[in-house]
């Protein structure tokens, strides 16, 4: 059988010990990713003690939306208001279905008066129509997307560009140059703390990546692989499609989608709703502005008037987690062990575990990680608001539907869990120059 596998990488093919992950099921995503560089413990500490460079979202776009009615078109889709959206700024755009479930989300940049770019699976969504009733051109580009995150990220980027970048405020971007090659630098990231992204044509990716990595040696830079990347979303408090929930679709499409998603958890695999979220459920409802019409407007307004669930951090009981490993050494059926540093180590995920309180189901857990920094197992729980008080004890039913289930005690904790030095709060103009 002929193979259609390709090995295109957005960064250099380094000759040291690097593990790669081949993935060839979802046509809009790269088929080869770096899975691990220096080991998951080292990599998971990088955004607290130094910084990392991550290339895993390269070749996921962006989607270019341009034309006289580009803004009008986007405004008809997203819950955000685009009334105030200066050129050079970003928004976290959220697009819903008619039922108010999240269909797509991602960063939207305003590149010009009638020109926008949407990154990493964001609006106009994974199932965008090729024909829309607006004077707009929609085109998918092939760009690198490098994330540089952690307390020394600014120092690394200023060294490699040779200029001050302190004028780039949170959710803003501008062009710079690295070794004479133009690159776009935006201040955004998934870790919660100081972070930036670099964007540009995929053919420039290896040279840009290598220059940043070399410049970062004295600032503690690590190369971050996909095998550790998703840890930062849970620590940083950023729910994510393909990880803590899935992109919503009509129930009739669920059997088709099940072929591509890695469906797991104690919740019945046929329960699609347990694996989707609304903006209210992931705490994004503050982005919604009702100064315009958008898909799902009525459903979202009704839920905001009477919210039922919200997302919290769950801190898992270590003795209960250790028992899942101990069961591997006992006779009889073993529990599903927790993969390290996140579980399950399959992607893209459609995972959902039941959460109980006093024997009653109150929601679903997803995004299970082990945080080497905090030395704790954590997950995101979408639970009933009345059970969301910090300190409340719940039970996560860990395992796969139809198999052995381990009841793991968990405590409702702060969200986000990593609270110090939030990117949105940092004034880069007063950071020390080193």
C-alpha positions in Angstrom: 0.0 0.0 0.0 1.4 3.4 -0.9 2.1 5.7 2.0 1.1 9.4 2.0 3.2 10.1 5.1 5.3 13.2 4.9 8.0 14.4 7.4 7.8 18.2 7.1 9.0 19.9 10.2 8.8 23.6 11.0 12.1 23.4 12.9 15.5 21.9 12.2 15.8 18.1 12.4 18.1 18.1 15.4 20.5 15.2 15.7 20.3 14.8 19.4 17.9 12.4 21.1 14.5 13.6 20.0 11.3 11.5 20.0 8.8 12.2 17.2 5.1 11.5 16.9 3.6 10.6 13.6 0.0 11.5 13.2 -1.9 11.1 9.9 -5.6 11.0 10.7 -6.8 14.6 10.8 -6.0 16.3 7.5 -5.8 19.8 8.8 -3.0 19.1 11.3 0.7 18.3 10.9 1.6 14.6 10.5 4.9 14.8 12.3 5.5 16.5 15.6 8.4 16.5 18.1 7.1 14.6 21.1 9.9 14.9 23.6 13.3 16.7 23.7 14.9 16.8 27.1 12.4 14.8 29.0 8.9 15.7 30.4 10.1 16.8 33.8 12.7 19.2 32.5 10.3 20.5 29.8 7.4 21.0 32.3 9.6 23.2 34.5 10.7 25.4 31.7 7.9 28.0 31.8 8.5 28.6 35.5 12.3 28.7 35.7 13.3 29.9 32.2 11.4 29.6 29.0 10.6 27.2 26.2 10.1 27.2 22.4 7.3 25.1 21.1 6.5 24.5 17.4 3.6 22.0 17.6 0.9 24.4 16.4 2.8 25.2 13.2 0.9 24.3 9.9 -2.5 24.6 11.6 -3.1 27.8 9.6 -3.7 30.6 10.0 -6.9 31.3 8.1 -6.8 34.6 6.2 -10.1 36.5 6.1 -9.9 39.6 4.0 -12.2 41.8 1.9 -14.6 44.8 2.2 -16.9 42.7 4.4 -14.3 40.7 6.4 -15.1 42.4 9.7 -18.9 42.1 9.1 -18.5 38.4 8.3 -16.4 37.7 11.4 -18.8 39.7 13.6 -21.7 37.5 12.4 -19.8 34.4 13.8 -18.1 35.3 17.1 -19.6 36.1 20.5 -17.0 38.9 20.9 -17.7 42.5 19.8 -15.4 43.8 17.1 -16.6 47.4 17.4 -13.2 48.2 19.0 -10.5 46.2 17.3 -7.5 48.3 16.3 -5.0 47.1 13.7 -2.1 45.4 15.5 -4.3 43.9 18.2 -5.7 40.4 19.0 -8.9 39.0 20.4 -9.6 35.5 21.6 -12.5 34.8 19.3 -15.2 32.3 20.2 -17.7 30.8 17.7 -20.7 28.8 18.8 -23.3 26.5 17.3 -27.0 27.5 17.4 -27.2 25.5 20.7 -24.6 27.7 22.3 -21.8 25.1 22.3 -18.3 26.1 21.3 -17.6 25.2 17.7 -14.3 27.0 17.4 -12.0 29.3 19.3 -8.6 30.9 18.7 -6.7 34.1 18.4 -7.9 36.6 15.8 -5.5 39.3 14.6 -6.5 42.4 12.9 -3.8 42.8 10.2 -5.3 45.7 8.3 -8.6 47.6 7.9 -10.1 44.7 5.9 -7.7 41.9 6.7 -7.7 39.4 9.6 -6.0 36.2 10.4 -7.4 33.5 12.7 -5.0 31.0 14.3 -4.9 27.4 15.6 -8.4 26.2 14.6 -10.2 29.5 15.5 -13.1 31.1 13.7 -14.4 30.9 11.0 -14.3 27.3 12.4 -13.3 23.9 11.3 -16.3 23.4 9.0 -16.3 26.8 7.3 -18.3 27.1 4.1 -16.5 27.8 0.9 -19.3 30.2 -0.1 -20.5 32.8 2.3 -23.0 35.7 1.7 -20.3 38.3 2.3 -17.7 40.0 0.1 -14.8 38.2 1.7 -12.0 35.9 0.7 -11.2 33.0 3.0 -7.9 31.2 2.6 -5.8 28.8 4.7 -2.1 29.7 4.9 0.8 27.5 5.9 2.7 29.3 8.6 4.9 28.4 11.5 3.6 29.3 15.0 6.3 29.2 17.7 5.4 29.8 21.3 8.1 31.2 23.6 6.9 31.2 27.1 8.3 31.8 30.6 9.9 34.5 32.7 13.0 34.8 30.4 11.1 34.8 27.1 11.3 38.5 26.6 15.1 38.5 27.2 15.6 35.7 24.7 13.5 37.5 22.0 15.2 40.9 22.6 18.6 39.2 22.2 17.7 37.4 19.0 16.0 40.4 17.4 18.5 43.0 18.7 15.7 45.4 19.7 13.5 46.3 22.6 10.1 44.6 22.5 8.7 46.2 25.6 6.2 48.2 23.5 4.3 45.0 22.6 1.4 44.9 25.1 -0.7 41.8 26.0 -2.9 40.8 23.0 -0.9 43.0 20.6 1.6 42.2 17.8 4.1 43.8 15.4 6.8 42.8 13.0 10.5 42.4 13.8 13.4 40.7 12.2 15.6 37.7 13.2 18.8 37.3 11.2 17.3 39.6 8.6 14.1 37.5 8.2 10.9 39.2 9.0 8.8 37.6 11.7 5.7 38.7 13.6 5.8 38.8 17.4 2.7 38.7 19.4 2.3 38.7 23.2 0.1 35.8 23.9 0.5 32.2 25.3 -1.1 29.2 27.0 1.0 29.1 30.2 -0.7 32.1 32.0 2.7 33.8 32.6 4.9 35.9 30.3 4.6 34.5 26.8 5.0 35.4 23.1 4.3 33.9 19.7 6.2 34.1 16.4 4.4 33.8 13.1 5.6 33.7 9.5 5.8 31.5 6.4 6.5 27.9 7.1 9.7 27.9 4.9 11.2 30.5 7.2 10.4 28.3 10.3 13.6 26.3 10.7 15.9 29.3 10.6 13.8 31.3 13.0 13.4 28.4 15.4 17.1 27.7 15.5 18.1 31.3 16.0 15.8 31.6 19.0 16.9 28.4 20.5 20.6 29.3 20.2 20.0 32.8 21.6 18.1 31.3 24.6 20.9 29.0 25.8 22.1 31.5 28.5 18.5 32.1 29.5 17.5 28.6 30.3 15.5 27.9 27.1 14.1 24.3 26.6 12.6 22.9 23.5 9.0 21.8 24.4 7.5 18.7 22.8 3.9 17.8 22.3 4.2 15.1 25.0 4.4 17.9 27.7 2.8 20.9 26.0 -0.7 20.2 27.2 0.3 20.4 30.9 0.6 24.2 30.7 -3.1 24.6 29.8 -4.3 23.0 33.0 -1.8 24.8 35.2 -2.4 28.1 33.4 -6.2 27.7 33.4 -6.9 27.6 29.7 -9.5 25.1 28.5 -8.7 23.9 25.0 -10.5 22.2 22.1 -9.0 18.8 21.3 -7.8 18.5 25.0 -10.3 19.5 27.7 -13.3 19.5 25.3 -14.1 18.9 21.7 -15.4 21.1 18.9 -19.2 20.8 18.9 -21.1 19.4 16.0 -24.5 18.0 15.2 -25.4 14.7 16.9 -25.6 13.1 13.5 -21.9 13.8 12.9 -20.7 12.2 16.2 -20.3 8.6 14.7 -18.1 10.1 12.0 -16.1 12.2 14.5 -15.5 9.1 16.7 -13.2 7.8 14.0 -10.8 10.6 14.5 -11.0 11.5 18.2 -9.4 9.4 20.9 -12.5 8.8 23.0 -11.9 7.8 26.6 -13.1 8.2 30.2 -15.7 6.7 32.4 -18.5 8.5 30.6 -20.3 6.6 27.9 -18.5 7.2 24.5 -21.8 7.9 22.9 -22.3 10.9 25.2 -21.1 13.8 23.1 -22.5 16.5 25.3 -20.2 15.5 28.2 -17.3 16.3 25.9 -18.4 19.7 24.7 -18.6 23.0 26.5 -20.4 26.3 26.4 -18.6 29.7 26.9 -20.3 29.9 30.3 -19.0 26.5 31.3 -15.4 27.4 30.5 -15.6 31.0 32.0 -15.5 32.7 28.6 -18.9 34.3 28.8 -17.3 37.6 29.8 -16.2 37.9 26.2 -19.8 37.8 24.9 -21.2 41.2 23.8 -24.8 41.4 22.7 -24.4 44.5 20.5 -24.6 42.3 17.4 -26.2 39.1 16.1 -24.1 35.9 16.1 -24.7 32.2 15.9 -26.0 30.9 19.2 -26.9 34.3 20.6 -30.2 33.3 22.1 -28.9 30.1 23.7 -25.9 31.9 25.2 -28.0 34.8 26.6 -30.4 32.3 28.2 -27.5 30.4 29.8 -25.9 33.5 31.1 -29.1 34.5 32.8 -29.2 31.2 34.6 -25.8 29.6 34.6 -25.5 26.0 35.8 -21.9 24.9 35.6 -18.4 26.4 35.6 -14.8 25.2 35.3 -12.6 24.6 38.3 -9.2 23.1 39.0 -9.4 19.7 40.7 -6.5 18.5 42.9 -6.5 14.7 43.1 -5.8 12.7 46.2 -2.3 11.3 45.8 -3.0 8.0 47.7 -5.9 7.3 45.4 -3.8 8.0 42.3 -1.0 5.8 43.6 -3.5 2.9 44.0 -4.0 3.0 40.2 -0.3 2.1 39.8 -0.3 -0.4 42.7 -3.2 -2.3 41.1 -0.7 -3.2 38.3 1.2 -5.3 40.8 -1.9 -7.1 42.3 -3.8 -10.0 41.0 -7.1 -9.3 39.1 -8.2 -6.5 36.9 -5.9 -3.4 37.2 -7.1 0.2 37.1 -6.2 2.4 34.2 -2.9 4.1 35.3 -2.4 7.8 34.8 0.0 8.5 32.0 2.8 11.0 32.7 2.7 13.9 32.4 -0.8 14.0 31.0 -3.4 11.3 30.5 -4.3 9.7 28.3 -1.3 10.1 26.1 -3.4 10.1 23.0 -4.5 13.0 20.8 -6.8 14.6 19.8 -8.8 13.7 22.9 -12.5 13.4 23.6 -12.2 12.5 27.3 -14.8 12.7 30.0 -14.8 11.2 33.5 -17.9 11.4 35.8 -17.6 13.7 38.8 -19.7 12.8 41.8 -20.6 14.6 45.1 -22.6 12.7 47.7 -23.3 10.1 45.2 -24.8 12.5 42.7 -23.3 13.4 39.3 -22.3 17.1 39.2 -20.2 17.3 36.1 -17.2 16.0 34.1 -13.4 15.9 34.5 -11.0 16.2 31.6 -7.4 17.4 31.0 -5.7 15.1 33.6 -2.1 16.1 34.3 0.7 15.5 36.7 2.4 18.8 37.6 6.0 18.2 38.4 6.2 21.9 39.6 3.4 21.5 42.1 4.0 17.8 42.6 0.3 17.2 42.2 -2.2 15.5 39.9 -4.7 18.1 38.5 -7.5 18.2 36.1 -10.2 20.6 34.9 -13.7 19.9 36.3 -16.8 21.3 34.7 -19.2 21.1 37.6 -22.4 22.5 39.1 -21.9 26.0 40.4 -23.2 25.1 43.9 -20.4 22.6 44.2 -17.6 24.9 42.9 -16.5 26.4 46.3 -12.8 26.1 46.9 -12.2 23.3 49.3 -15.2 21.2 48.3 -14.5 17.5 48.0 -15.7 15.5 45.0 -15.1 12.1 43.5 -13.6 11.6 40.0 -14.5 8.2 38.5 -11.3 7.4 36.7 -11.2 4.7 34.0 -12.8 3.8 30.8 -16.5 3.1 30.3 -17.2 -0.6 30.7 -13.8 -1.2 32.4 -12.5 -1.0 36.0 -13.3 2.4 37.6 -11.3 3.9 40.4 -13.0 6.5 42.6 -10.4 9.2 43.2 -11.1 11.9 45.8 -10.4 15.4 44.6 -10.5 18.9 46.1 -11.9 21.9 44.2 -9.1 24.5 43.9 -8.4 27.9 42.5 -8.7 28.5 38.8 -6.3 29.2 37.2 -3.9 27.2 39.4 -0.7 29.0 38.3 -1.5 32.5 39.6 1.9 34.3 39.8 3.1 36.7 37.1 0.0 36.5 34.8 0.8 37.7 31.3 -2.2 40.0 31.2 -1.0 41.8 34.3 2.7 42.3 33.5 4.0 45.7 32.5 7.0 44.7 30.3 8.3 48.3 30.3 9.5 47.9 33.9 11.0 44.4 33.7 14.7 44.4 34.3 17.1 44.3 31.4 19.6 41.5 31.6 
